[in-house]
Amino acid sequence: MRNARILIPIFILVLTINLTTQNTLLGRLTYLLGALLLLAFLWTWFNSRKVQIVRQTRARRAQVGQYSEERFVVRNLSRIPKLWLEVRDHSTLPGHQASRVVNSLPGKRQRGWQVRTYARRRGRYTLGPVTIATGDPLGLYRFERHLPQTSSMVVYPATIDLPRFEPPIGQLVGGEALRLRTQYVTTNVAGIRDYVPGDSFNRIHWPSTARKERLLVKQFEIDPTADVWIVLDMQRQVQAGVTLEDEDEQPLPAVLDTERHRTVLTPNTEEYAVTVTASIARHFLTRNRAVGLITYGQDREVVQLDRGERQLNKILETLAVIRAVGRTPLEQVLTAEERLFGRNTIVIAITPSTFDPWVPILRDYRRRGAHSVAVLVEASTFGDAPPALGIVSSLAASGVPAYLVKNGVPIEVALGQRATL
């Protein structure tokens, strides 16, 4: 309305002079300006009415390195053509460019477009709201309508295949079956119980059902294989590399490496550690291991042991929003949560920390029958930080297998061989 704000005072001035002088030329100019302002206003008002925006999101979840897709449709519900409509999308998803200008939309017609966004950064984002703007041909008026409807999208961290990641304890077989109720059918039948809605019919024990004259189902115990606990260090003090604030001021660095068919991660220890955690979790879950996650970021986050695709989604959901803002050192996390690590448990600590108080704790787990592995994200390759040589030496002296992840080195390569002095 900037031009209208200039024209309206001129119209009032001309009208005042015309009423005072009764000049014929000024009278015609007054009618012309008045008609122009009125017609432009009515044009813009009708142009902004009876417009519908349809937003179709193919999936509410994506993963770093993949594309999310949306389709927008603008419908003109009136018979009056729309000269132009500007659709502005206020989504928070990085790189999501859905805004468009729709020109010459006839009455009772629609126009649509497809938006593909490369998922570059993990997190939970908002899709919408949308603002529709339009105006008259002379640019005197500009009307906007705000459509507040929003939806959410979660971008999971990338997961990378680890074909050569086989820790020395990776083939460890547990001892005794865990007497815990499980939703999975295993080879260990613990007994029978009454049927409850939701139980699969293939779990019904028909001989007992016929004998007791009521539905009874088999109850199973978890297979005797070692559980895997992943402990992710999200302490702010030990991190290095590009921060989120620095990243927002630069072009997003995570881009698709089409030559090597891999995702290039943001160069900081946080993103590398999260991606390593997600990849290791998927590695063991696809091998039917029970996997749990412990991390202290914004809050204490513990994903209890479980198996299957649903457990992977839980872990990825947690990793999508976790940030390295914690204040608890890794050694305190390991001490506080040690009650969860029973015999034949595998504890994998993922950290960029070069302080060694946590190394003796991993060593002491061996005395209780648990097994430990360390994955070091070498902070010195991301920024100003001490080298990891001292920690690698301490781990070797303690008999704890270690892997070293460096900036720019593919994670599948880094986790394919143990760190050596």
C-alpha positions as a Markdown table, in Angstrom:
| # | Residue | x | y | z |
|---|---|---|---|---|
| 1 | Met | 0.0 | 0.0 | 0.0 |
| 2 | Arg | 3.0 | 2.3 | -0.2 |
| 3 | Asn | 1.9 | 3.9 | -3.5 |
| 4 | Ala | -1.7 | 4.2 | -2.2 |
| 5 | Arg | -0.4 | 6.1 | 0.9 |
| 6 | Ile | 1.2 | 8.6 | -1.5 |
| 7 | Leu | -1.8 | 8.9 | -3.8 |
| 8 | Ile | -4.5 | 9.3 | -1.1 |
| 9 | Pro | -3.0 | 12.5 | 0.3 |
| 10 | Ile | -2.8 | 13.8 | -3.3 |
| 11 | Phe | -6.4 | 12.9 | -3.8 |
| 12 | Ile | -7.5 | 14.7 | -0.6 |
| 13 | Leu | -5.4 | 17.8 | -1.6 |
| 14 | Val | -6.9 | 17.9 | -5.1 |
| 15 | Leu | -10.4 | 17.4 | -3.6 |
| 16 | Thr | -10.0 | 20.3 | -1.1 |
| 17 | Ile | -8.7 | 22.6 | -3.8 |
| 18 | Asn | -11.5 | 21.6 | -6.1 |
| 19 | Leu | -14.2 | 22.3 | -3.5 |
| 20 | Thr | -12.6 | 25.7 | -2.9 |
| 21 | Thr | -12.0 | 26.9 | -6.4 |
| 22 | Gln | -14.7 | 24.9 | -8.3 |
| 23 | Asn | -12.2 | 24.3 | -11.1 |
| 24 | Thr | -13.5 | 22.0 | -13.9 |
| 25 | Leu | -10.1 | 20.4 | -14.6 |
| 26 | Leu | -9.5 | 19.7 | -10.9 |
| 27 | Gly | -13.0 | 18.3 | -10.6 |
| 28 | Arg | -12.3 | 15.8 | -13.4 |
| 29 | Leu | -8.9 | 14.9 | -11.9 |
| 30 | Thr | -10.6 | 14.4 | -8.5 |
| 31 | Tyr | -13.1 | 11.9 | -10.0 |
| 32 | Leu | -10.3 | 10.2 | -11.9 |
| 33 | Leu | -8.2 | 9.7 | -8.8 |
| 34 | Gly | -11.2 | 8.6 | -6.7 |
| 35 | Ala | -12.3 | 6.1 | -9.3 |
| 36 | Leu | -8.7 | 4.8 | -9.6 |
| 37 | Leu | -8.3 | 4.3 | -5.8 |
| 38 | Leu | -11.7 | 2.6 | -5.5 |
| 39 | Leu | -11.2 | 0.3 | -8.5 |
| 40 | Ala | -7.7 | -0.7 | -7.4 |
| 41 | Phe | -9.0 | -1.4 | -3.9 |
| 42 | Leu | -11.9 | -3.6 | -5.2 |
| 43 | Trp | -9.6 | -5.4 | -7.6 |
| 44 | Thr | -7.1 | -6.3 | -4.9 |
| 45 | Trp | -9.8 | -7.3 | -2.4 |
| 46 | Phe | -11.6 | -9.6 | -4.9 |
| 47 | Asn | -8.2 | -11.0 | -6.0 |
| 48 | Ser | -7.4 | -12.1 | -2.4 |
| 49 | Arg | -10.8 | -13.8 | -1.9 |
| 50 | Lys | -11.8 | -17.4 | -2.7 |
| 51 | Val | -8.3 | -18.7 | -3.0 |
| 52 | Gln | -7.5 | -22.1 | -1.6 |
| 53 | Ile | -4.0 | -23.6 | -0.9 |
| 54 | Val | -3.7 | -27.4 | -0.7 |
| 55 | Arg | -0.4 | -28.8 | 0.7 |
| 56 | Gln | 0.4 | -32.5 | 0.4 |
| 57 | Thr | 3.4 | -33.8 | 2.1 |
| 58 | Arg | 4.5 | -37.3 | 1.0 |
| 59 | Ala | 6.1 | -38.3 | 4.3 |
| 60 | Arg | 6.5 | -36.6 | 7.7 |
| 61 | Arg | 9.9 | -38.2 | 8.2 |
| 62 | Ala | 13.1 | -37.9 | 6.2 |
| 63 | Gln | 16.7 | -38.7 | 6.7 |
| 64 | Val | 19.9 | -36.8 | 6.2 |
| 65 | Gly | 21.0 | -37.5 | 2.6 |
| 66 | Gln | 17.5 | -38.1 | 1.3 |
| 67 | Tyr | 14.9 | -35.9 | -0.3 |
| 68 | Ser | 11.5 | -34.8 | 1.1 |
| 69 | Glu | 8.7 | -34.1 | -1.3 |
| 70 | Glu | 5.7 | -31.7 | -1.1 |
| 71 | Arg | 3.1 | -30.7 | -3.6 |
| 72 | Phe | 1.3 | -27.4 | -3.5 |
| 73 | Val | -1.9 | -26.6 | -5.4 |
| 74 | Val | -3.4 | -23.1 | -5.6 |
| 75 | Arg | -7.1 | -23.1 | -6.5 |
| 76 | Asn | -9.2 | -20.2 | -7.8 |
| 77 | Leu | -12.7 | -20.8 | -6.5 |
| 78 | Ser | -14.2 | -17.8 | -8.1 |
| 79 | Arg | -15.0 | -17.0 | -11.7 |
| 80 | Ile | -12.9 | -13.9 | -11.7 |
| 81 | Pro | -9.3 | -14.5 | -12.9 |
| 82 | Lys | -6.5 | -13.7 | -10.5 |
| 83 | Leu | -3.8 | -11.5 | -12.0 |
| 84 | Trp | -1.1 | -12.7 | -9.7 |
| 85 | Leu | -0.8 | -14.5 | -6.4 |
| 86 | Glu | 2.3 | -14.7 | -4.3 |
| 87 | Val | 2.5 | -17.8 | -2.0 |
| 88 | Arg | 5.1 | -17.4 | 0.7 |
| 89 | Asp | 6.0 | -20.5 | 2.8 |
| 90 | His | 7.4 | -20.0 | 6.3 |
| 91 | Ser | 8.7 | -23.5 | 6.9 |
| 92 | Thr | 11.8 | -23.9 | 9.1 |
| 93 | Leu | 13.2 | -26.9 | 7.1 |
| 94 | Pro | 16.6 | -25.7 | 5.9 |
| 95 | Gly | 16.8 | -25.3 | 2.1 |
| 96 | His | 13.0 | -25.7 | 1.7 |
| 97 | Gln | 12.1 | -23.3 | -1.2 |
| 98 | Ala | 8.4 | -23.7 | -1.7 |
| 99 | Ser | 7.4 | -20.0 | -2.3 |
| 100 | Arg | 6.1 | -19.2 | -5.7 |
| 101 | Val | 4.4 | -16.4 | -7.7 |
| 102 | Val | 1.4 | -17.7 | -9.7 |
| 103 | Asn | 0.5 | -15.4 | -12.6 |
| 104 | Ser | -2.8 | -15.3 | -14.6 |
| 105 | Leu | -4.8 | -17.9 | -12.8 |
| 106 | Pro | -8.2 | -18.2 | -14.6 |
| 107 | Gly | -11.5 | -18.6 | -12.8 |
| 108 | Lys | -12.3 | -22.1 | -11.5 |
| 109 | Arg | -8.8 | -23.3 | -12.3 |
| 110 | Gln | -5.9 | -24.5 | -10.3 |
| 111 | Arg | -2.1 | -24.6 | -10.6 |
| 112 | Gly | 0.4 | -26.8 | -8.7 |
| 113 | Trp | 4.1 | -27.4 | -8.3 |
| 114 | Gln | 6.3 | -30.0 | -6.8 |
| 115 | Val | 9.0 | -29.2 | -4.2 |
| 116 | Arg | 11.9 | -31.5 | -3.5 |
| 117 | Thr | 14.2 | -30.6 | -0.6 |
| 118 | Tyr | 17.4 | -32.2 | 0.2 |
| 119 | Ala | 17.5 | -33.1 | 3.9 |
| 120 | Arg | 20.8 | -31.6 | 5.1 |
| 121 | Arg | 20.4 | -31.2 | 8.8 |
| 122 | Arg | 18.8 | -33.5 | 11.4 |
| 123 | Gly | 16.1 | -32.1 | 13.7 |
| 124 | Arg | 12.4 | -31.4 | 14.1 |
| 125 | Tyr | 11.0 | -28.7 | 11.8 |
| 126 | Thr | 7.7 | -27.0 | 11.1 |
| 127 | Leu | 6.1 | -27.0 | 7.7 |
| 128 | Gly | 4.1 | -23.8 | 7.3 |
| 129 | Pro | 2.4 | -21.4 | 7.9 |
| 130 | Val | 1.7 | -19.9 | 4.5 |
| 131 | Thr | 1.0 | -16.3 | 3.5 |
| 132 | Ile | -0.9 | -15.4 | 0.3 |
| 133 | Ala | -0.3 | -11.9 | -1.1 |
| 134 | Thr | -1.8 | -10.1 | -4.1 |
| 135 | Gly | -2.3 | -6.6 | -5.4 |
| 136 | Asp | -3.7 | -4.5 | -8.2 |
| 137 | Pro | -2.0 | -3.9 | -11.6 |
| 138 | Leu | -0.8 | -0.4 | -10.6 |
| 139 | Gly | 0.7 | -1.6 | -7.3 |
| 140 | Leu | -1.4 | 0.7 | -5.2 |
| 141 | Tyr | -2.6 | -1.9 | -2.8 |
| 142 | Arg | -1.2 | -5.2 | -1.4 |
| 143 | Phe | -3.4 | -7.5 | 0.6 |
| 144 | Glu | -2.1 | -10.5 | 2.6 |
| 145 | Arg | -3.9 | -13.5 | 4.0 |
| 146 | His | -2.2 | -15.6 | 6.7 |
| 147 | Leu | -3.0 | -19.3 | 6.7 |
| 148 | Pro | -1.8 | -20.5 | 10.2 |
| 149 | Gln | -2.1 | -24.3 | 9.6 |
| 150 | Thr | 1.2 | -26.1 | 10.2 |
| 151 | Ser | 2.6 | -29.6 | 10.4 |
| 152 | Ser | 5.8 | -31.1 | 11.7 |
| 153 | Met | 8.6 | -33.0 | 10.0 |
| 154 | Val | 11.4 | -34.9 | 11.6 |
| 155 | Val | 14.8 | -35.4 | 9.8 |
| 156 | Tyr | 16.7 | -38.4 | 11.2 |
| 157 | Pro | 20.5 | -38.5 | 11.2 |
| 158 | Ala | 22.1 | -40.4 | 8.4 |
| 159 | Thr | 22.8 | -44.1 | 8.8 |
| 160 | Ile | 25.8 | -45.6 | 7.0 |
| 161 | Asp | 26.4 | -49.3 | 6.3 |
| 162 | Leu | 29.3 | -50.7 | 8.3 |
| 163 | Pro | 30.2 | -53.9 | 6.5 |
| 164 | Arg | 33.6 | -54.2 | 8.3 |
| 165 | Phe | 32.6 | -53.1 | 11.8 |
| 166 | Glu | 33.0 | -56.3 | 13.8 |
| 167 | Pro | 34.4 | -55.5 | 17.3 |
| 168 | Pro | 36.2 | -58.4 | 19.0 |
| 169 | Ile | 33.2 | -58.9 | 21.2 |
| 170 | Gly | 30.8 | -58.5 | 18.3 |
| 171 | Gln | 30.2 | -62.3 | 18.1 |
| 172 | Leu | 29.8 | -62.7 | 21.8 |
| 173 | Val | 27.0 | -65.0 | 22.8 |
| 174 | Gly | 25.2 | -64.4 | 26.1 |
| 175 | Gly | 24.9 | -66.9 | 28.8 |
| 176 | Glu | 21.4 | -67.4 | 30.1 |
| 177 | Ala | 18.1 | -66.4 | 28.7 |
| 178 | Leu | 16.6 | -63.3 | 30.1 |
| 179 | Arg | 13.3 | -63.9 | 31.8 |
| 180 | Leu | 11.6 | -60.9 | 30.4 |
| 181 | Arg | 8.4 | -60.7 | 28.4 |
| 182 | Thr | 9.1 | -60.0 | 24.8 |
| 183 | Gln | 6.8 | -59.3 | 21.8 |
| 184 | Tyr | 9.1 | -61.3 | 19.5 |
| 185 | Val | 8.8 | -65.0 | 18.8 |
| 186 | Thr | 12.0 | -66.7 | 19.9 |
| 187 | Thr | 13.1 | -70.3 | 20.4 |
| 188 | Asn | 12.7 | -70.0 | 24.2 |
| 189 | Val | 9.2 | -70.8 | 25.4 |
| 190 | Ala | 8.8 | -69.7 | 29.0 |
| 191 | Gly | 5.2 | -70.8 | 29.5 |
| 192 | Ile | 1.7 | -69.9 | 28.7 |
| 193 | Arg | -0.7 | -67.1 | 29.7 |
| 194 | Asp | -4.2 | -65.9 | 28.9 |
| 195 | Tyr | -4.9 | -64.4 | 25.5 |
| 196 | Val | -5.2 | -60.6 | 25.4 |
| 197 | Pro | -6.5 | -58.6 | 22.4 |
| 198 | Gly | -3.6 | -57.9 | 20.0 |
| 199 | Asp | -1.8 | -61.2 | 20.4 |
| 200 | Ser | -1.0 | -63.0 | 17.2 |
| 201 | Phe | -3.0 | -66.2 | 16.5 |
| 202 | Asn | 0.2 | -68.1 | 15.7 |
| 203 | Arg | 1.2 | -67.7 | 19.4 |
| 204 | Ile | -1.9 | -69.6 | 20.6 |
| 205 | His | -1.1 | -72.9 | 22.3 |
| 206 | Trp | -3.9 | -75.0 | 21.0 |
| 207 | Pro | -3.5 | -78.1 | 23.2 |
| 208 | Ser | -3.6 | -76.0 | 26.4 |
| 209 | Thr | -6.5 | -74.0 | 24.9 |
| 210 | Ala | -8.5 | -77.2 | 24.3 |
| 211 | Arg | -7.7 | -78.5 | 27.8 |
| 212 | Lys | -8.5 | -75.3 | 29.7 |
| 213 | Glu | -11.4 | -74.3 | 27.4 |
| 214 | Arg | -10.1 | -70.8 | 27.0 |
| 215 | Leu | -7.6 | -69.1 | 24.7 |
| 216 | Leu | -4.0 | -69.5 | 26.0 |
| 217 | Val | -0.9 | -68.1 | 24.2 |
| 218 | Lys | 2.8 | -69.0 | 24.4 |
| 219 | Gln | 5.1 | -66.7 | 26.3 |
| 220 | Phe | 8.7 | -66.3 | 25.2 |
| 221 | Glu | 12.0 | -65.3 | 26.7 |
| 222 | Ile | 14.6 | -63.1 | 25.1 |
| 223 | Asp | 17.2 | -65.0 | 23.2 |
| 224 | Pro | 20.5 | -65.5 | 25.0 |
| 225 | Thr | 22.6 | -63.0 | 23.0 |
| 226 | Ala | 24.5 | -60.0 | 24.3 |
| 227 | Asp | 22.7 | -56.7 | 24.7 |
| 228 | Val | 24.3 | -53.6 | 23.2 |
| 229 | Trp | 24.2 | -50.3 | 25.1 |
| 230 | Ile | 25.4 | -47.2 | 23.2 |
| 231 | Val | 26.6 | -44.3 | 25.4 |
| 232 | Leu | 26.8 | -41.0 | 23.4 |
| 233 | Asp | 28.8 | -38.2 | 24.9 |
| 234 | Met | 26.9 | -34.9 | 24.4 |
| 235 | Gln | 28.9 | -32.7 | 26.8 |
| 236 | Arg | 29.4 | -29.2 | 25.3 |
| 237 | Gln | 32.9 | -28.8 | 26.7 |
| 238 | Val | 34.5 | -31.6 | 24.7 |
| 239 | Gln | 33.0 | -30.7 | 21.3 |
| 240 | Ala | 34.9 | -29.1 | 18.4 |
| 241 | Gly | 34.2 | -27.9 | 14.9 |
| 242 | Val | 31.5 | -25.7 | 13.2 |
| 243 | Thr | 28.7 | -24.7 | 15.6 |
| 244 | Leu | 25.1 | -24.3 | 14.7 |
| 245 | Glu | 25.5 | -20.5 | 14.9 |
| 246 | Asp | 28.4 | -20.6 | 12.5 |
| 247 | Glu | 26.5 | -23.0 | 10.2 |
| 248 | Asp | 23.5 | -20.7 | 9.9 |
| 249 | Glu | 25.8 | -17.9 | 8.6 |
| 250 | Gln | 27.3 | -20.1 | 5.9 |
| 251 | Pro | 25.8 | -22.3 | 3.1 |
| 252 | Leu | 24.8 | -25.6 | 4.6 |
| 253 | Pro | 27.8 | -27.8 | 4.3 |
| 254 | Ala | 26.1 | -31.1 | 4.2 |
| 255 | Val | 25.7 | -31.9 | 0.5 |
| 256 | Leu | 25.3 | -35.0 | -1.6 |
| 257 | Asp | 28.7 | -36.3 | -2.8 |
| 258 | Thr | 27.4 | -37.8 | -6.1 |
| 259 | Glu | 30.8 | -39.1 | -7.1 |
| 260 | Arg | 31.2 | -41.3 | -4.0 |
| 261 | His | 27.5 | -41.7 | -3.3 |
| 262 | Arg | 27.8 | -40.6 | 0.3 |
| 263 | Thr | 26.7 | -37.8 | 2.5 |
| 264 | Val | 29.2 | -35.2 | 3.6 |
| 265 | Leu | 28.5 | -34.3 | 7.2 |
| 266 | Thr | 28.7 | -30.9 | 8.9 |
| 267 | Pro | 32.4 | -30.7 | 10.1 |
| 268 | Asn | 31.9 | -30.9 | 13.9 |
| 269 | Thr | 32.2 | -33.7 | 16.4 |
| 270 | Glu | 28.5 | -33.6 | 17.3 |
| 271 | Glu | 27.2 | -34.5 | 13.9 |
| 272 | Tyr | 29.9 | -37.2 | 13.4 |
| 273 | Ala | 29.2 | -38.7 | 16.8 |
| 274 | Val | 25.4 | -38.7 | 16.2 |
| 275 | Thr | 25.9 | -40.3 | 12.8 |
| 276 | Val | 28.2 | -43.0 | 14.2 |
| 277 | Thr | 25.6 | -43.7 | 16.9 |
| 278 | Ala | 22.8 | -44.1 | 14.4 |
| 279 | Ser | 24.9 | -46.3 | 12.1 |
| 280 | Ile | 26.1 | -48.6 | 14.9 |
| 281 | Ala | 22.5 | -48.9 | 16.3 |
| 282 | Arg | 21.2 | -50.0 | 12.9 |
| 283 | His | 24.2 | -52.3 | 12.4 |
| 284 | Phe | 23.3 | -54.3 | 15.6 |
| 285 | Leu | 19.5 | -54.1 | 15.2 |
| 286 | Thr | 19.6 | -55.6 | 11.7 |
| 287 | Arg | 21.5 | -58.5 | 13.3 |
| 288 | Asn | 18.6 | -59.0 | 15.8 |
| 289 | Arg | 20.5 | -57.6 | 18.8 |
| 290 | Ala | 18.8 | -55.7 | 21.6 |
| 291 | Val | 20.1 | -52.2 | 21.5 |
| 292 | Gly | 19.7 | -49.3 | 24.0 |
| 293 | Leu | 20.8 | -45.7 | 24.0 |
| 294 | Ile | 22.0 | -43.4 | 26.7 |
| 295 | Thr | 22.9 | -39.7 | 26.2 |
| 296 | Tyr | 22.8 | -36.6 | 28.3 |
| 297 | Gly | 22.1 | -33.6 | 26.0 |
| 298 | Gln | 19.3 | -31.1 | 26.8 |
| 299 | Asp | 18.1 | -33.7 | 29.3 |
| 300 | Arg | 18.8 | -37.3 | 30.3 |
| 301 | Glu | 17.7 | -39.5 | 27.5 |
| 302 | Val | 17.5 | -43.3 | 27.9 |
| 303 | Val | 16.0 | -45.6 | 25.2 |
| 304 | Gln | 15.6 | -48.9 | 26.9 |
| 305 | Leu | 16.8 | -52.1 | 25.3 |
| 306 | Asp | 14.6 | -53.5 | 22.5 |
| 307 | Arg | 14.9 | -55.0 | 19.0 |
| 308 | Gly | 13.4 | -54.5 | 15.6 |
| 309 | Glu | 12.5 | -51.6 | 13.3 |
| 310 | Arg | 10.5 | -49.8 | 15.9 |
| 311 | Gln | 13.5 | -49.6 | 18.2 |
| 312 | Leu | 15.6 | -48.1 | 15.4 |
| 313 | Asn | 12.9 | -45.5 | 14.9 |
| 314 | Lys | 12.9 | -44.6 | 18.6 |
| 315 | Ile | 16.7 | -44.2 | 18.6 |
| 316 | Leu | 16.7 | -42.1 | 15.4 |
| 317 | Glu | 13.9 | -40.0 | 16.8 |
| 318 | Thr | 16.0 | -39.3 | 19.9 |
| 319 | Leu | 19.1 | -38.6 | 17.9 |
| 320 | Ala | 17.2 | -36.2 | 15.5 |
| 321 | Val | 16.7 | -33.6 | 18.3 |
| 322 | Ile | 19.6 | -34.2 | 20.7 |
| 323 | Arg | 22.1 | -31.4 | 20.9 |
| 324 | Ala | 25.6 | -31.2 | 22.4 |
| 325 | Val | 24.6 | -28.8 | 25.2 |
| 326 | Gly | 25.1 | -31.2 | 28.1 |
| 327 | Arg | 27.2 | -30.5 | 31.2 |
| 328 | Thr | 27.7 | -34.0 | 32.5 |
| 329 | Pro | 31.1 | -35.5 | 31.7 |
| 330 | Leu | 31.2 | -39.0 | 30.2 |
| 331 | Glu | 32.7 | -40.6 | 33.3 |
| 332 | Gln | 29.7 | -39.4 | 35.4 |
| 333 | Val | 27.3 | -40.7 | 32.8 |
| 334 | Leu | 28.9 | -44.1 | 32.8 |
| 335 | Thr | 28.9 | -44.2 | 36.6 |
| 336 | Ala | 25.3 | -43.1 | 36.9 |
| 337 | Glu | 24.0 | -45.6 | 34.4 |
| 338 | Glu | 26.2 | -48.6 | 35.3 |
| 339 | Arg | 23.2 | -50.4 | 36.9 |
| 340 | Leu | 21.9 | -51.0 | 33.4 |
| 341 | Phe | 25.0 | -52.9 | 32.3 |
| 342 | Gly | 24.7 | -56.5 | 33.3 |
| 343 | Arg | 26.8 | -59.5 | 32.5 |
| 344 | Asn | 27.5 | -60.1 | 28.8 |
| 345 | Thr | 26.5 | -56.6 | 28.0 |
| 346 | Ile | 28.4 | -54.7 | 25.3 |
| 347 | Val | 28.9 | -51.0 | 26.2 |
| 348 | Ile | 30.0 | -48.8 | 23.3 |
| 349 | Ala | 31.1 | -45.3 | 24.3 |
| 350 | Ile | 31.1 | -42.7 | 21.6 |
| 351 | Thr | 32.9 | -39.5 | 22.5 |
| 352 | Pro | 35.3 | -36.8 | 21.4 |
| 353 | Ser | 36.6 | -36.4 | 24.9 |
| 354 | Thr | 40.4 | -36.4 | 25.4 |
| 355 | Phe | 40.1 | -36.5 | 29.2 |
| 356 | Asp | 40.8 | -40.0 | 30.4 |
| 357 | Pro | 38.8 | -40.5 | 33.7 |
| 358 | Trp | 36.2 | -42.5 | 31.7 |
| 359 | Val | 38.8 | -45.0 | 30.5 |
| 360 | Pro | 39.2 | -46.8 | 33.8 |
| 361 | Ile | 35.5 | -47.1 | 34.1 |
| 362 | Leu | 35.3 | -49.0 | 30.8 |
| 363 | Arg | 38.1 | -51.2 | 32.0 |
| 364 | Asp | 36.3 | -52.0 | 35.2 |
| 365 | Tyr | 33.3 | -53.2 | 33.4 |
| 366 | Arg | 35.3 | -56.2 | 32.3 |
| 367 | Arg | 35.6 | -57.3 | 35.9 |
| 368 | Arg | 31.8 | -57.5 | 36.2 |
| 369 | Gly | 31.4 | -59.5 | 33.0 |
| 370 | Ala | 30.4 | -56.6 | 30.7 |
| 371 | His | 32.4 | -55.7 | 27.6 |
| 372 | Ser | 33.3 | -52.3 | 26.3 |
| 373 | Val | 34.3 | -50.6 | 23.1 |
| 374 | Ala | 35.3 | -46.9 | 22.6 |
| 375 | Val | 34.7 | -44.9 | 19.4 |
| 376 | Leu | 36.8 | -41.7 | 19.5 |
| 377 | Val | 35.7 | -38.8 | 17.3 |
| 378 | Glu | 39.1 | -37.1 | 17.1 |
| 379 | Ala | 38.4 | -33.5 | 18.0 |
| 380 | Ser | 41.8 | -32.2 | 16.8 |
| 381 | Thr | 40.8 | -32.9 | 13.2 |
| 382 | Phe | 37.7 | -30.6 | 13.6 |
| 383 | Gly | 39.3 | -27.6 | 15.4 |
| 384 | Asp | 41.5 | -26.5 | 18.2 |
| 385 | Ala | 41.6 | -29.5 | 20.6 |
| 386 | Pro | 44.2 | -31.8 | 22.1 |
| 387 | Pro | 45.2 | -34.9 | 20.0 |
| 388 | Ala | 43.7 | -38.3 | 20.9 |
| 389 | Leu | 47.0 | -40.2 | 21.1 |
| 390 | Gly | 47.0 | -40.2 | 24.9 |
| 391 | Ile | 43.5 | -41.6 | 25.1 |
| 392 | Val | 44.3 | -44.3 | 22.5 |
| 393 | Ser | 47.3 | -45.3 | 24.5 |
| 394 | Ser | 45.2 | -45.5 | 27.7 |
| 395 | Leu | 42.5 | -47.6 | 26.0 |
| 396 | Ala | 45.2 | -50.0 | 24.6 |
| 397 | Ala | 46.8 | -50.4 | 28.0 |
| 398 | Ser | 43.3 | -51.1 | 29.5 |
| 399 | Gly | 42.5 | -53.7 | 26.9 |
| 400 | Val | 39.5 | -51.7 | 25.5 |
| 401 | Pro | 39.1 | -51.9 | 21.7 |
| 402 | Ala | 39.0 | -48.5 | 20.2 |
| 403 | Tyr | 38.1 | -47.0 | 16.8 |
| 404 | Leu | 39.2 | -43.5 | 15.6 |
| 405 | Val | 36.9 | -41.3 | 13.5 |
| 406 | Lys | 38.4 | -38.3 | 11.8 |
| 407 | Asn | 37.0 | -35.3 | 10.0 |
| 408 | Gly | 36.7 | -36.1 | 6.3 |
| 409 | Val | 37.3 | -39.8 | 6.6 |
| 410 | Pro | 34.3 | -42.0 | 5.6 |
| 411 | Ile | 32.7 | -43.4 | 8.7 |
| 412 | Glu | 32.5 | -46.9 | 7.2 |
| 413 | Val | 36.3 | -46.8 | 6.7 |
| 414 | Ala | 37.0 | -45.5 | 10.2 |
| 415 | Leu | 34.9 | -48.2 | 11.8 |
| 416 | Gly | 36.4 | -50.8 | 9.6 |
| 417 | Gln | 39.7 | -51.1 | 11.5 |
| 418 | Arg | 40.8 | -50.7 | 15.1 |
| 419 | Ala | 42.9 | -47.8 | 16.2 |
| 420 | Thr | 46.6 | -48.6 | 16.7 |
| 421 | Leu | 49.5 | -46.7 | 18.1 |
